[in-house]
């Protein structure tokens, strides 16, 4: 097992959740997924396939196509590549209990400051240094973005910013990820949260 997935597995009881067990994938593939996760607090999980795992961030306000928005992205434990397809309800009593749906997915490629494609090894090195630029090809998210580590966060070392670069896919209008979510999905998440709150309260 890949060392980075040990933390993922330790947090989960796979007899009680339908989430996939953590196993590394040796095949290199530049894919991404954004999952709307209505747990105790609604957020969006942003994941990039790098190094045989999904590098993952929890984005409280969701991604934005407006370059003025600097969206806080909290780096969380690596997830297995198979998680890229996961949707459903994580049962109450389990880590991250709540409703998960795929909000957007597609491919990406990491780039350098000249907007040129770079290798996976170079991308992992850039991530380690605290600044990763990449271009997304999804249904909702398109064009270049950057993830920037907030080095002032010494204590936990997991705060990043997800920022859209100015390009033909950017907008100067207010952007809310929830605007493209159906009412049915919103209601499902609210119902799940209400049931959990009533049971634990």
Protein Blocks (a to p, Z undefined) as FASTA:
>chain_A
ZZklmmmmmmpcfklbcbdcddddfbdcddddddddddfbdcddddddeehiacddddfk
opafbfklccdddddddddfklmmggcdddehiahiacdddfbgcddddddfkopacdfk
lmmmmmmnopacdddddfklgcjddddddfklmmnopaccddddddfkbcfbdcdfklmp
cfklmmmmmmmmmmmmmmmZZ
